């Protein structure tokens, strides 16, 4: 049966229309595929630096891209693009490629040795971080005033070390306010009437007040003052904050008295003043925690305990405002905070 000419033309037109439609669809598919490849390549460029190094090491160690891709769980094309990207970034040919084999160039071999060392250090660091999150460890650097470091904190730090044997504590006793970042300090203790640097995270521990203490020997020789005004006739041991000509202000409820005192010895360290008081040299104006610890042993006696001198100073623990606080810092902060909640250091 012979098909009439008009039927043949109709069939040709139908075929051409379908071909054009299919061709457009296929062409659109190819363009989308090309765009997808560009997106994948761009993502790899953004996120692939370490993966590129690992790919190079795997290719050299396994002697080929196919085996390296199988070991890395990637496609051959992905691994090949990583190598090419590395070569373009470095401006050096790293691999000799042929249809039969892949081998490292001299530059590639040298870069490989550097890369495996760097990757080993990174893997080791990541392992240490994971272990640290499980058990606190490492060196903890702490700074505090001398008087605190020689009185309150030794027994606390000894107990902390017993609880966390993998942490080492280095204590810097200093009256100078140190920058935590510049001096690589993890935790600082500071006392003052004003808040310390607000760039740090602050934790209030307790109030510290100054009180008067003298030895039994001094009081037996010079008598015990019963009112603030009687201090004008006694020898005082003062911190250098207090000038000898500046009167001290005493508070008792709503009452206050200003007294001109005579400082026979002044120092920039409260522990020195405490020692001088125990030797009978005079009446020391020192933090209450320093004096009361020696009252229990009978070496010192508190004078005018019903009066307070000046405004109390607040003791803070502070550290830098890390988003992820190191485990050693977090453990130490929580331990010290719990100790100050359960123990009265002013008693």
The 8 nearest C-alpha neighbors of each residue, nearest first, counted from 0:
[[1, 2, 3, 6, 4, 7, 5, 10],
 [0, 2, 3, 4, 7, 6, 5, 8],
 [3, 1, 6, 0, 4, 7, 5, 8],
 [2, 4, 6, 5, 1, 7, 8, 0],
 [5, 3, 7, 6, 8, 2, 9, 1],
 [4, 6, 8, 7, 3, 9, 2, 10],
 [7, 5, 9, 4, 3, 8, 10, 2],
 [6, 8, 4, 10, 9, 5, 11, 3],
 [9, 7, 11, 5, 10, 6, 12, 4],
 [10, 8, 6, 12, 11, 7, 13, 5],
 [9, 11, 13, 7, 8, 12, 14, 6],
 [12, 10, 8, 14, 9, 13, 15, 7],
 [11, 13, 15, 9, 10, 14, 16, 8],
 [14, 12, 10, 16, 11, 15, 17, 9],
 [15, 13, 11, 17, 16, 12, 18, 10],
 [14, 16, 18, 12, 17, 13, 19, 11],
 [17, 15, 13, 19, 18, 14, 12, 20],
 [16, 18, 20, 14, 19, 15, 21, 13],
 [19, 17, 15, 21, 20, 16, 22, 14],
 [18, 20, 22, 16, 17, 21, 15, 23],
 [19, 21, 17, 23, 18, 22, 16, 24],
 [22, 20, 24, 18, 23, 19, 25, 17],
 [21, 23, 25, 19, 24, 20, 18, 26],
 [24, 22, 26, 20, 21, 25, 27, 19],
 [23, 25, 21, 27, 22, 26, 28, 20],
 [26, 24, 28, 22, 27, 23, 21, 29],
 [25, 27, 23, 29, 28, 24, 22, 30],
 [28, 26, 24, 30, 25, 29, 23, 31],
 [27, 29, 25, 31, 26, 30, 32, 24],
 [30, 28, 32, 26, 27, 31, 33, 25],
 [29, 31, 33, 27, 32, 28, 34, 26],
 [32, 30, 34, 28, 33, 29, 35, 27],
 [31, 33, 35, 29, 30, 34, 28, 36],
 [34, 32, 30, 36, 35, 31, 29, 37],
 [35, 33, 31, 37, 36, 32, 30, 38],
 [34, 36, 32, 38, 33, 37, 31, 39],
 [35, 37, 39, 33, 34, 38, 40, 32],
 [38, 36, 34, 40, 35, 39, 41, 33],
 [37, 39, 41, 35, 36, 40, 42, 34],
 [40, 38, 36, 42, 41, 37, 43, 35],
 [39, 41, 37, 43, 38, 42, 36, 44],
 [42, 40, 44, 38, 43, 39, 37, 45],
 [43, 41, 39, 45, 44, 40, 46, 38],
 [42, 44, 47, 40, 46, 41, 45, 39],
 [45, 43, 41, 42, 47, 46, 40, 48],
 [44, 46, 42, 43, 47, 41, 48, 40],
 [47, 45, 43, 44, 42, 48, 50, 49],
 [46, 48, 43, 50, 44, 51, 49, 45],
 [49, 47, 51, 50, 46, 52, 44, 45],
 [50, 48, 52, 51, 47, 53, 118, 46],
 [49, 51, 47, 53, 52, 48, 54, 81],
 [52, 50, 81, 54, 48, 49, 53, 47],
 [53, 51, 49, 55, 54, 50, 56, 114],
 [52, 54, 50, 56, 51, 55, 57, 49],
 [55, 53, 57, 51, 52, 56, 50, 78],
 [54, 56, 52, 58, 57, 53, 82, 59],
 [57, 55, 53, 59, 54, 58, 60, 111],
 [56, 58, 54, 60, 67, 55, 59, 61],
 [59, 57, 67, 63, 55, 61, 64, 56],
 [58, 60, 62, 56, 57, 61, 55, 103],
 [59, 61, 57, 58, 62, 56, 67, 63],
 [62, 60, 58, 59, 63, 57, 67, 66],
 [63, 61, 59, 58, 60, 101, 102, 64],
 [62, 64, 58, 101, 65, 61, 66, 67],
 [63, 65, 67, 58, 66, 68, 75, 78],
 [66, 64, 68, 67, 63, 75, 69, 74],
 [65, 67, 69, 68, 64, 63, 61, 70],
 [66, 68, 64, 58, 70, 57, 69, 65],
 [69, 67, 73, 71, 65, 70, 66, 75],
 [68, 70, 66, 72, 67, 71, 65, 73],
 [69, 71, 67, 68, 72, 66, 57, 73],
 [72, 70, 68, 73, 69, 67, 54, 57],
 [71, 73, 69, 70, 68, 74, 67, 75],
 [74, 72, 68, 71, 69, 77, 75, 78],
 [73, 75, 77, 76, 68, 78, 72, 69],
 [76, 74, 78, 68, 77, 65, 79, 64],
 [75, 77, 79, 74, 78, 80, 73, 81],
 [76, 78, 80, 74, 79, 75, 81, 73],
 [79, 77, 81, 75, 80, 76, 54, 68],
 [78, 80, 76, 82, 81, 77, 75, 83],
 [81, 79, 83, 77, 82, 78, 84, 76],
 [82, 80, 51, 78, 84, 79, 83, 85],
 [83, 81, 85, 79, 84, 80, 55, 86],
 [84, 82, 80, 86, 85, 81, 87, 79],
 [83, 85, 87, 81, 82, 86, 80, 88],
 [86, 84, 88, 82, 83, 87, 89, 81],
 [85, 87, 83, 89, 91, 84, 88, 92],
 [88, 86, 90, 84, 85, 89, 83, 91],
 [89, 87, 85, 86, 90, 84, 91, 83],
 [90, 88, 86, 91, 87, 85, 92, 84],
 [89, 91, 87, 86, 88, 92, 85, 93],
 [92, 90, 86, 89, 93, 87, 106, 88],
 [91, 93, 86, 94, 90, 107, 104, 106],
 [92, 94, 107, 104, 103, 106, 91, 86],
 [95, 93, 103, 104, 102, 92, 96, 107],
 [94, 96, 102, 101, 103, 104, 97, 93],
 [97, 95, 101, 94, 100, 102, 98, 99],
 [96, 98, 99, 100, 101, 95, 102, 94],
 [97, 99, 100, 96, 101, 95, 63, 64],
 [100, 98, 97, 101, 96, 63, 102, 95],
 [101, 99, 97, 98, 96, 63, 102, 62],
 [100, 102, 96, 63, 95, 97, 62, 94],
 [103, 101, 95, 94, 104, 100, 62, 59],
 [104, 102, 94, 107, 108, 93, 95, 59],
 [103, 105, 107, 106, 94, 93, 108, 95],
 [106, 104, 108, 107, 109, 103, 93, 110],
 [105, 107, 109, 104, 108, 93, 110, 92],
 [106, 108, 93, 104, 110, 103, 105, 109],
 [107, 109, 111, 105, 106, 110, 103, 104],
 [110, 108, 106, 111, 112, 107, 105, 113],
 [111, 109, 107, 113, 108, 112, 114, 106],
 [110, 112, 108, 114, 109, 113, 107, 56],
 [113, 111, 109, 114, 115, 110, 108, 116],
 [114, 112, 110, 116, 111, 115, 117, 109],
 [113, 115, 111, 117, 116, 112, 110, 118],
 [114, 116, 118, 112, 117, 113, 119, 111],
 [117, 115, 119, 113, 114, 118, 120, 112],
 [116, 118, 114, 120, 119, 115, 121, 113],
 [119, 117, 121, 115, 120, 116, 114, 122],
 [118, 120, 122, 116, 117, 121, 115, 123],
 [121, 119, 123, 117, 118, 122, 124, 116],
 [122, 120, 124, 118, 123, 119, 125, 117],
 [123, 121, 125, 119, 124, 120, 118, 126],
 [122, 124, 120, 126, 121, 125, 119, 127],
 [123, 125, 121, 127, 126, 122, 120, 128],
 [124, 126, 128, 122, 127, 123, 121, 129],
 [127, 125, 123, 129, 124, 128, 130, 122],
 [126, 128, 130, 124, 125, 129, 131, 123],
 [129, 127, 131, 125, 130, 126, 124, 132],
 [128, 130, 126, 132, 131, 127, 125, 133],
 [131, 129, 127, 133, 132, 128, 126, 134],
 [132, 130, 128, 134, 135, 133, 129, 127],
 [131, 133, 129, 130, 134, 326, 128, 135],
 [132, 134, 130, 131, 135, 129, 326, 128],
 [133, 135, 131, 132, 130, 136, 326, 165],
 [136, 134, 327, 131, 326, 132, 166, 133],
 [137, 135, 166, 165, 327, 131, 134, 138],
 [138, 136, 166, 167, 139, 165, 135, 327],
 [137, 139, 167, 168, 166, 140, 136, 169],
 [140, 138, 168, 167, 169, 185, 141, 137],
 [139, 141, 169, 184, 185, 168, 170, 138],
 [142, 140, 170, 186, 187, 184, 185, 171],
 [141, 143, 171, 187, 170, 172, 188, 186],
 [142, 144, 188, 172, 187, 173, 148, 145],
 [145, 143, 174, 173, 147, 172, 146, 148],
 [144, 146, 172, 148, 147, 173, 149, 143],
 [145, 147, 149, 270, 148, 144, 269, 150],
 [148, 146, 150, 149, 145, 151, 144, 152],
 [147, 149, 145, 152, 146, 150, 144, 172],
 [148, 150, 146, 147, 145, 151, 153, 152],
 [151, 149, 147, 148, 152, 146, 153, 289],
 [152, 150, 147, 153, 148, 149, 154, 155],
 [151, 153, 155, 148, 154, 156, 150, 147],
 [152, 154, 156, 155, 157, 151, 148, 150],
 [155, 153, 157, 156, 152, 158, 151, 150],
 [156, 154, 152, 158, 157, 153, 159, 151],
 [155, 157, 159, 153, 158, 154, 152, 160],
 [156, 158, 154, 160, 155, 159, 153, 161],
 [159, 157, 161, 155, 156, 160, 154, 162],
 [158, 160, 156, 162, 161, 157, 163, 155],
 [161, 159, 163, 157, 162, 164, 158, 156],
 [160, 162, 158, 159, 163, 164, 157, 156],
 [163, 161, 159, 160, 164, 158, 157, 165],
 [162, 164, 160, 165, 161, 166, 159, 135],
 [165, 163, 160, 166, 161, 162, 167, 136],
 [166, 164, 136, 163, 137, 167, 135, 160],
 [165, 167, 136, 137, 164, 163, 138, 168],
 [166, 168, 138, 139, 137, 165, 169, 160],
 [169, 167, 139, 138, 140, 170, 166, 141],
 [168, 170, 140, 141, 139, 171, 167, 138],
 [171, 169, 141, 142, 140, 172, 168, 143],
 [170, 172, 142, 141, 173, 143, 169, 140],
 [173, 171, 145, 143, 144, 142, 170, 148],
 [172, 174, 144, 175, 145, 171, 143, 142],
 [173, 175, 144, 176, 145, 172, 143, 268],
 [176, 174, 173, 177, 144, 172, 143, 178],
 [177, 175, 174, 178, 173, 189, 143, 142],
 [178, 176, 175, 179, 182, 142, 181, 173],
 [177, 179, 181, 180, 182, 176, 184, 183],
 [178, 180, 184, 182, 183, 181, 177, 185],
 [179, 181, 183, 182, 178, 184, 319, 185],
 [180, 182, 178, 183, 179, 184, 177, 185],
 [181, 183, 179, 184, 180, 178, 177, 185],
 [184, 182, 180, 179, 181, 185, 140, 178],
 [185, 183, 179, 140, 182, 186, 141, 180],
 [184, 186, 140, 141, 318, 139, 183, 328],
 [187, 185, 141, 318, 317, 184, 142, 140],
 [188, 186, 142, 317, 141, 316, 143, 189],
 [189, 187, 316, 143, 315, 142, 317, 314],
 [190, 188, 315, 314, 187, 143, 316, 191],
 [191, 189, 314, 313, 312, 315, 188, 192],
 [190, 192, 312, 313, 193, 189, 314, 194],
 [191, 193, 312, 313, 194, 311, 190, 310],
 [194, 192, 191, 195, 313, 312, 190, 196],
 [193, 195, 196, 192, 191, 197, 201, 313],
 [194, 196, 197, 193, 189, 191, 199, 201],
 [195, 197, 198, 199, 194, 200, 201, 317],
 [198, 196, 199, 195, 200, 194, 201, 317],
 [197, 199, 196, 200, 320, 319, 195, 201],
 [200, 198, 319, 197, 318, 320, 196, 317],
 [199, 201, 317, 318, 320, 319, 198, 202],
 [202, 200, 317, 316, 199, 315, 203, 318],
 [201, 203, 316, 315, 317, 204, 200, 336],
 [202, 204, 315, 205, 314, 316, 201, 313],
 [203, 205, 315, 314, 339, 202, 336, 316],
 [206, 204, 314, 313, 203, 207, 339, 315],
 [207, 205, 313, 312, 314, 311, 208, 204],
 [206, 208, 312, 311, 313, 286, 205, 314],
 [209, 207, 311, 286, 287, 312, 210, 206],
 [210, 208, 286, 285, 287, 308, 284, 207],
 [209, 211, 287, 284, 285, 286, 208, 308],
 [212, 210, 284, 302, 283, 301, 282, 285],
 [211, 213, 301, 283, 300, 302, 282, 299],
 [214, 212, 282, 299, 276, 300, 283, 281],
 [213, 215, 299, 277, 216, 217, 279, 298],
 [214, 216, 218, 217, 219, 299, 213, 300],
 [217, 215, 219, 214, 218, 279, 220, 213],
 [218, 216, 279, 220, 214, 219, 215, 221],
 [217, 219, 222, 221, 215, 220, 223, 216],
 [220, 218, 216, 217, 222, 221, 215, 223],
 [219, 221, 217, 218, 222, 216, 215, 223],
 [222, 220, 218, 219, 217, 223, 233, 216],
 [221, 223, 218, 219, 220, 224, 217, 233],
 [222, 224, 218, 225, 221, 302, 219, 217],
 [225, 223, 229, 226, 230, 222, 302, 227],
 [226, 224, 223, 303, 227, 229, 302, 228],
 [227, 225, 228, 229, 224, 303, 230, 306],
 [226, 228, 229, 230, 258, 225, 249, 224],
 [229, 227, 230, 226, 258, 231, 256, 257],
 [228, 230, 231, 227, 224, 226, 232, 225],
 [229, 231, 233, 232, 228, 227, 260, 224],
 [232, 230, 260, 229, 233, 228, 259, 261],
 [231, 233, 230, 229, 234, 260, 261, 228],
 [234, 232, 230, 231, 235, 261, 281, 229],
 [235, 233, 281, 261, 263, 262, 282, 236],
 [236, 234, 262, 282, 281, 283, 261, 263],
 [235, 237, 283, 264, 262, 282, 265, 281],
 [238, 236, 265, 284, 262, 235, 283, 239],
 [237, 239, 266, 240, 265, 267, 241, 269],
 [238, 240, 241, 266, 267, 265, 237, 242],
 [239, 241, 238, 242, 267, 237, 266, 265],
 [242, 240, 239, 238, 243, 237, 245, 247],
 [241, 243, 245, 244, 240, 239, 262, 246],
 [242, 244, 262, 245, 261, 241, 260, 246],
 [243, 245, 242, 246, 259, 260, 261, 241],
 [246, 244, 242, 243, 247, 259, 241, 260],
 [247, 245, 259, 258, 257, 260, 244, 248],
 [246, 248, 258, 257, 259, 249, 245, 260],
 [247, 249, 257, 256, 308, 309, 246, 258],
 [250, 248, 308, 256, 255, 307, 306, 257],
 [251, 249, 255, 307, 306, 254, 252, 308],
 [252, 250, 254, 306, 253, 255, 307, 305],
 [251, 253, 254, 250, 255, 306, 307, 305],
 [252, 254, 251, 255, 250, 256, 249, 306],
 [255, 253, 251, 252, 250, 256, 249, 306],
 [254, 256, 250, 249, 251, 248, 253, 257],
 [257, 255, 249, 248, 258, 250, 254, 227],
 [258, 256, 248, 247, 246, 249, 259, 255],
 [257, 259, 246, 247, 228, 260, 256, 248],
 [260, 258, 246, 231, 247, 245, 257, 261],
 [259, 261, 231, 258, 230, 262, 246, 243],
 [262, 260, 234, 243, 235, 263, 231, 259],
 [261, 263, 235, 243, 264, 236, 234, 237],
 [262, 264, 234, 235, 261, 236, 265, 281],
 [265, 263, 236, 262, 237, 266, 235, 272],
 [264, 266, 237, 238, 239, 236, 262, 263],
 [267, 265, 238, 239, 268, 237, 264, 272],
 [266, 268, 239, 238, 269, 265, 240, 174],
 [267, 269, 266, 270, 271, 238, 272, 146],
 [268, 270, 272, 271, 146, 285, 273, 238],
 [271, 269, 273, 272, 146, 268, 274, 145],
 [270, 272, 274, 269, 273, 268, 275, 266],
 [273, 271, 275, 269, 270, 274, 236, 283],
 [274, 272, 270, 276, 271, 275, 269, 277],
 [273, 275, 277, 271, 276, 272, 270, 278],
 [274, 276, 272, 278, 273, 277, 280, 271],
 [275, 277, 273, 279, 278, 274, 213, 280],
 [276, 278, 274, 214, 279, 275, 298, 299],
 [279, 277, 275, 276, 280, 274, 214, 216],
 [280, 278, 217, 276, 277, 214, 281, 216],
 [279, 281, 276, 275, 278, 217, 282, 277],
 [282, 280, 234, 235, 276, 279, 236, 283],
 [281, 283, 213, 235, 212, 236, 276, 234],
 [284, 282, 236, 212, 211, 276, 235, 285],
 [283, 285, 211, 210, 237, 209, 236, 212],
 [284, 286, 209, 210, 283, 269, 287, 211],
 [287, 285, 209, 288, 289, 208, 210, 207],
 [286, 288, 290, 289, 210, 209, 291, 208],
 [289, 287, 345, 291, 286, 290, 344, 292],
 [290, 288, 287, 286, 292, 291, 150, 285],
 [289, 291, 287, 292, 293, 288, 212, 294],
 [292, 290, 294, 293, 288, 289, 287, 295],
 [291, 293, 290, 294, 289, 295, 288, 296],
 [294, 292, 296, 291, 295, 298, 299, 290],
 [295, 293, 299, 291, 297, 296, 300, 292],
 [294, 296, 293, 297, 292, 291, 298, 299],
 [295, 297, 293, 294, 298, 292, 299, 291],
 [298, 296, 294, 299, 295, 293, 300, 215],
 [297, 299, 293, 296, 214, 294, 277, 215],
 [300, 298, 214, 294, 213, 293, 297, 212],
 [299, 301, 213, 212, 294, 214, 302, 215],
 [300, 302, 212, 211, 304, 213, 299, 303],
 [301, 303, 211, 212, 304, 300, 213, 224],
 [302, 304, 305, 306, 225, 301, 226, 211],
 [305, 303, 306, 302, 301, 210, 307, 211],
 [306, 304, 303, 307, 251, 302, 250, 252],
 [305, 307, 251, 304, 250, 303, 249, 308],
 [308, 306, 250, 249, 309, 251, 210, 305],
 [307, 309, 249, 248, 209, 250, 210, 306],
 [310, 308, 248, 307, 311, 249, 250, 209],
 [309, 311, 312, 308, 208, 192, 307, 209],
 [312, 310, 208, 207, 206, 309, 313, 192],
 [311, 313, 191, 207, 192, 206, 190, 208],
 [314, 312, 206, 190, 191, 207, 205, 192],
 [313, 315, 190, 205, 204, 189, 206, 203],
 [316, 314, 203, 189, 202, 204, 188, 190],
 [317, 315, 188, 202, 187, 201, 203, 189],
 [318, 316, 201, 187, 200, 186, 202, 199],
 [319, 317, 186, 200, 199, 185, 187, 320],
 [318, 320, 199, 321, 200, 317, 198, 185],
 [319, 321, 200, 199, 322, 318, 198, 324],
 [320, 322, 323, 324, 319, 325, 318, 200],
 [321, 323, 324, 320, 319, 325, 200, 318],
 [322, 324, 321, 325, 320, 326, 329, 328],
 [323, 325, 321, 322, 326, 329, 328, 320],
 [326, 324, 328, 327, 329, 323, 132, 131],
 [325, 327, 329, 135, 328, 330, 132, 324],
 [326, 328, 135, 330, 325, 329, 136, 331],
 [329, 327, 331, 325, 326, 330, 332, 185],
 [328, 330, 326, 332, 331, 327, 333, 325],
 [331, 329, 333, 327, 328, 332, 334, 326],
 [332, 330, 334, 328, 333, 329, 335, 327],
 [333, 331, 329, 335, 334, 330, 328, 336],
 [332, 334, 336, 330, 331, 335, 329, 337],
 [335, 333, 331, 337, 336, 332, 330, 338],
 [336, 334, 338, 332, 337, 333, 331, 339],
 [337, 335, 333, 339, 338, 334, 332, 340],
 [336, 338, 340, 334, 335, 339, 333, 341],
 [339, 337, 335, 341, 340, 336, 342, 334],
 [340, 338, 336, 342, 337, 341, 204, 335],
 [339, 341, 337, 338, 342, 336, 343, 204],
 [340, 342, 338, 339, 337, 343, 336, 344],
 [343, 341, 339, 338, 344, 340, 337, 346],
 [344, 342, 345, 346, 341, 339, 340, 338],
 [343, 345, 346, 342, 288, 339, 151, 205],
 [344, 346, 288, 343, 287, 291, 207, 292],
 [345, 343, 344, 291, 288, 292, 287, 342]]
